Amino acid sequence: MLAVAGGKGGSGKTTTALGIAGALVKRRRRPVVVDCDLDAPNLHVRAGVDRDPGVDAPDPVAAAHESPALPRRGRRASGGR
């Protein structure tokens, strides 16, 4: 488990979390990113996915892996080898 935290808004926590998740996907891992910001959650906006289903979904891990924001297995990022 890895937590990305900070007290100030706009410091890049969401961008960092999505960047780490993308790097893990490239290494054939299956990251799950959870936005725990109770005041202004915006991970779903940056990831380009619906806010639902959330962690209370019947299978939140499967739902998370359907995110179009993360590269799919087998795809290479531009500039990759």
Kinemage of the C-alpha trace (Angstrom):
@kinemage 1
@onewidth
@group {chain A} dominant
@subgroup {mainchain}
@vectorlist {calphas} color= white
{ca met a 1} P 0.000 0.000 0.000
{ca leu a 2} L 1.185 3.480 -0.813
{ca ala a 3} L -0.458 6.680 0.396
{ca val a 4} L -0.046 10.041 -1.315
{ca ala a 5} L -1.008 12.753 1.152
{ca gly a 6} L -0.615 16.444 1.815
{ca gly a 7} L -2.413 19.214 3.637
{ca lys a 8} L -2.628 21.706 0.806
{ca gly a 9} L -4.930 21.508 -2.181
{ca gly a 10} L -3.448 21.792 -5.648
{ca ser a 11} L -0.061 20.355 -4.749
{ca gly a 12} L -0.251 17.443 -7.227
{ca lys a 13} L -1.411 14.542 -5.056
{ca thr a 14} L -3.908 13.243 -7.615
{ca thr a 15} L -1.463 13.655 -10.491
{ca thr a 16} L 1.203 11.819 -8.501
{ca ala a 17} L -1.162 8.988 -7.565
{ca leu a 18} L -2.268 8.512 -11.183
{ca gly a 19} L 1.339 8.665 -12.376
{ca ile a 20} L 2.393 5.959 -9.916
{ca ala a 21} L -0.601 3.828 -10.914
{ca gly a 22} L 0.284 4.218 -14.597
{ca ala a 23} L 3.893 3.203 -13.929
{ca leu a 24} L 2.711 0.129 -12.020
{ca val a 25} L 0.434 -0.886 -14.904
{ca lys a 26} L 3.407 -0.693 -17.265
{ca arg a 27} L 5.133 -3.163 -14.941
{ca arg a 28} L 2.165 -5.522 -15.221
{ca arg a 29} L 0.789 -4.696 -11.781
{ca arg a 30} L -2.859 -4.038 -11.015
{ca pro a 31} L -3.031 -0.863 -8.908
{ca val a 32} L -6.202 0.385 -7.296
{ca val a 33} L -6.303 4.119 -6.605
{ca val a 34} L -8.759 5.398 -3.996
{ca asp a 35} L -9.537 9.085 -3.498
{ca cys a 36} L -10.098 9.564 0.237
{ca asp a 37} L -10.670 13.317 0.038
{ca leu a 38} L -14.015 13.788 1.748
{ca asp a 39} L -14.283 17.505 0.925
{ca ala a 40} L -13.411 17.614 -2.763
{ca pro a 41} L -12.723 14.229 -4.360
{ca asn a 42} L -11.559 14.692 -7.936
{ca leu a 43} L -9.647 11.555 -8.859
{ca his a 44} L -12.550 10.383 -11.023
{ca val a 45} L -12.418 13.646 -12.971
{ca arg a 46} L -8.666 13.409 -13.621
{ca ala a 47} L -8.952 9.704 -14.471
{ca gly a 48} L -11.831 10.377 -16.862
{ca val a 49} L -14.222 7.893 -15.272
{ca asp a 50} L -17.633 8.042 -13.652
{ca arg a 51} L -17.676 8.553 -9.930
{ca asp a 52} L -19.684 5.354 -9.633
{ca pro a 53} L -19.103 2.515 -9.055
{ca gly a 54} L -17.161 3.326 -5.919
{ca val a 55} L -15.551 1.215 -3.243
{ca asp a 56} L -19.024 0.065 -2.191
{ca ala a 57} L -19.585 -1.585 -5.597
{ca pro a 58} L -19.968 -5.378 -5.711
{ca asp a 59} L -16.485 -5.677 -7.288
{ca pro a 60} L -14.674 -2.325 -6.960
{ca val a 61} L -11.325 -3.744 -8.091
{ca ala a 62} L -12.770 -4.982 -11.380
{ca ala a 63} L -14.518 -1.644 -11.868
{ca ala a 64} L -11.284 0.238 -11.199
{ca his a 65} L -9.428 -1.747 -13.828
{ca glu a 66} L -11.897 -0.606 -16.478
{ca ser a 67} L -10.551 2.949 -16.184
{ca pro a 68} L -9.601 4.413 -19.563
{ca ala a 69} L -7.073 6.657 -17.781
{ca leu a 70} L -4.576 3.863 -17.261
{ca pro a 71} L -2.761 2.072 -20.071
{ca arg a 72} L -3.921 -1.480 -20.696
{ca arg a 73} L -1.626 -4.435 -20.362
{ca gly a 74} L 0.329 -5.057 -23.517
{ca arg a 75} L 0.168 -1.416 -24.591
{ca arg a 76} L 3.303 0.625 -24.534
{ca ala a 77} L 3.409 4.264 -23.631
{ca ser a 78} L 4.680 6.508 -26.402
{ca gly a 79} L 8.438 6.619 -26.388
{ca gly a 80} L 8.668 3.218 -24.711
{ca arg a 81} L 10.879 0.381 -25.830
